[in-house]
């Protein structure tokens, strides 16, 4: 499929995913909590660690060696558990929406709680991986950088559908990677195209916000007014990231159901899978049909 058709399909996926969120804004509660909860933990952890450093007298040792790696590991673990818990709830409720039902925050939390053991184990795995990447990226070796890049790319492929797998199947931890990778292999073109469209619009929106902020700064506003504009811009960027995460979950859930059933859910029904496979554009088929 050419770049123009990829762009069109990605933007179409984005539009349909955002349409689901517009019709069911309750779904945004889950990515909002997913974004806020690790930040709250991080702030609390920094304050707690600072108090511990002062009381115990360990001082700069906190920032060195095993202290630092342990802190990073705990941070990755908690962030992974919290984000996965809320993302699992979002995926579960998105699937209900795709079936024509109304989403429920309580139902989403209940679904995540039922797989809490998987989420905790997944948090351990994610934290170990995060620490390994942290060690590699802190090295000055080009080989370490190359290995880190390969590992992170492989991680994306292996874990792209891991949350839907956890939510919708009884697969154990060992089989989650295999099923997630198999699903990604089945719909990799659609997955990358969907991600491309959502990320493109999100990036354009963030750039527009930054450009607007620079324009305001150039206007020479008073410090108080400029500070208010900065806070507004930061809030807008945060909101965009929350919506982006939710849109990714919508498209990912729809594609997971398509991979399992062979039928594209209505949210992405306008996307022609045959065209994605053959590279034929919808406009080209429409033109040919009109000519005949």
N, C-alpha and C positions, 0 to 999 in steps of 0.2 A: 504494500500500500504506500502511495506517494506521500510526501510531506503535507501537501494541501489537504488530502483526504484524511490524513492522520489528525491534522489540526481541526478539521470540521467535526470529525468523530469525537475527538477529545472535548471540544467545546459543547457538543450535543450532550455528551455524558455529564459534563459539568452542569448544564442547564437543567437536565432532568433530575439530577441528584439534588441540586439546590431547590428544585420545585417540590420535592418530597419534604425537605426541611421547612419550606415556606408553608406547606399544608399541615405539617405536624411539628410546630416549633418546640413542643415538649421534648423532642429528641435531642435538642441542643443542651438540655440539662446535663446529660451524661458527659459529653466532651468538655463542658465547662468545669464540672467537678474533676475530670481527669487532668485538666490543665492547672487548676487551682490547688488541689490537694498536695501534689509533690512540692509546690512552691511553699505552701504553709509548713510542710515537714522540713524543707530545706532551711527556711528561716529559723524555725524552732531548733533544728539541729545545730546551726551555726551559733545561735545564742547559748544553747546547752554546752556545746563544745568549748566555747570561749570561757564560760563560767567554770567548767571543769579544768581548763588549762590554768586559770588564775588560782583556783583553790588548791589544785594538786601541785602546782609549780612546775609542770613539765614544759611550759612555754613553747619554744620553737620546735621542740621534739614532736609536737602534734603534726607539724607540716612535713615531717620527714619519715622515711622508711615505712614500717608496718602500720604506724598510726595513720598515715595518709591513705595507704591502700585499703586499710580496714574501713576508714571513713567513706572512701569512694564506693567500696563494696556495699556497705549498708545503704548508702544513698541510692545506688543503682537498684538494689533489691526493693526498697520501699517504693521508689518511683515506678518500678516495673509492676509491682503488685497492685498499687493504687490505679495506675493507668489501665492495666489489663482488666481489673475488676469493672471499672466504668465502661471501658470499650466493649467488654463482653455483654454488659447490660444494653449498650447501644445497639450492638449487632442483633441481639435477641429481639429487641423491640422493633428494629428496622425490618426484620423478617416478618413480624406480625403486620406491619404496615403494608408490606409487599403482598400479604395474603388478604388485604382489605380490612384488617382489624385496626382498632385504635390503640396507640401505644400507651403504656402505663409505666410510670416511674417505679412503683412498687413491684410490678411484674419483672422489670428489668433487674432490679436489685436481687429479687428472689432467684432469678436464673443464674446470676453471678455467684450468689451464695451457695447454690447447689454444686458448683464446680470449684469451690474455694481451695480444695487441696491441689487441684491442677494449677490454679493461679499462683499459689505459694511456690510450688515446685518450679513453675515457669519463672517466677521471680528470682529463684536461686540460679537457674540456668542463665538468665539474662544478666544478672549481676556478675557472675563469673566471666561471661563473655565481655561485659563492659570493662572489667578490671584488666583482662588480657589486652583489649584494645588500648586502654589507658597506658599500660606498660609499653606497648609497642610504639604508640605515638609520642611518648616521652623520650624515646630513644632517638639519637641523632643518625642512626643507621638508615641508609636508603633501602636496604633489604627489609628492615623492620617496617618501614613505611609501605613498601610494596606488599608485604604479607598482610599488614593491617587493611590495606585497600581491598585485597582479594577476599579476606575474611568477611569484611563488611558487605561486599557485594553478594557473596554467597549467603550470608545471613539474611539479606533481604529476600532472596529467592526461597530459602528454606522456611521463612517465617511469615511470608506475605499473607497467607490465609490461616495462620495458626490460631487466631482468635475464633473465627467461625468454626474451625475444626473442634476446638475445645467446647464451644457452645452446643454444637449440633450433633456431635458424635460421642461415642463412649471410648474412643481411641485413647490408649495410654500415652504417657509422655514420650516414650520411644517412638511410637507410630505417628505422633503429631507432626514431626518434621517431614516424614515421608509423605503423608497425605497432603500436607500443605504444599510441598514441592510438586507433587503430582498434579494438584489442582492448578498451581501456577503454570505448569507446563501445558496443561490443557487449554488454558485461556490467557497465555502470557501476552499475546498481542492486544487483546481487549483490556487486560489489566494495566499494561503500560500506557495504552492510549487513554484510558480513563484517568489514570494518575496525572498524565501529561496535561489534559484539559483542565483539571481542577487546580493543579499547581500553577499553570500558566495564568489563569484568572486571578488567583490569590497573589501571585508575584506582581502582576500588573496593578492590582489594588494597593499593595504595600508601597510600590514605587510611586504611584500617584499620591499616596499619603505623604511620603517623604518629600516629594517635589513641592506639594502644597505647604509643608512645614518650612522648607527652605525659602519659599516665596514669602511666607509670613515673616520669617526672620529678616529677610531683605527689606521688608517694609518698615522696619525700625519701630516696632511696637514697644510699649513700656515693658519692663521686666515682668511685672505681675501678669499682664495680658499674655505675654509670650509664654510664660510658665503654664498658664491655663491652656493655651493652644497645644503645648507639648504634651500635657497630660491627656488632652482630648485625643491627640494623634496616637499616643501609646495605647489608650483604651480602644481606639478603632482598630489598630493593628492586632491587639489581643483578640478582639471580637472576630476579626477576619480569620485568625488562626483557629479559633474554636469552630467556626463555620466550615473551614477547610477540613478539619479533622472529621467533622460529622459527615461532610460530603464524601470523603474517602470511605467512611464506614458504610454509607448507603450503597455506593457503587461496588464496593468489595463484597458486601452481602449479596447483592443482586448477581454478581458474577459467580460467586460461590454456588448459589442456587442453580444458575445456568449450567455450571460445570457438573453438578450432581444430577440434574433432571433433563438437560438438553433443551430446555425451554427458557427463553429469556424472559424474566419478569417484566411486567408492564412498565416499570419505571425506566427501563432501558430498551423498550420494545422497538423504538424507532431505529436502533442500531442494527444494521444488516450484517449478520455474522458472515454470510457468504461473501459479502463485499470485502470484509476485513481479511478473509482468507485469500481471495483472488486478487485483491488490489483494485477491483472495479469500483468506481465512485458511484454514489447514488445519483448525482447529477448526470453522469454519463448514461446510466440506465434510463433515467427519465427522458433524456434527450432522444435516445434511441427509440423509446416507446412512443414519443410524440411523433417522430419521423415516420414510424410504421403506421 
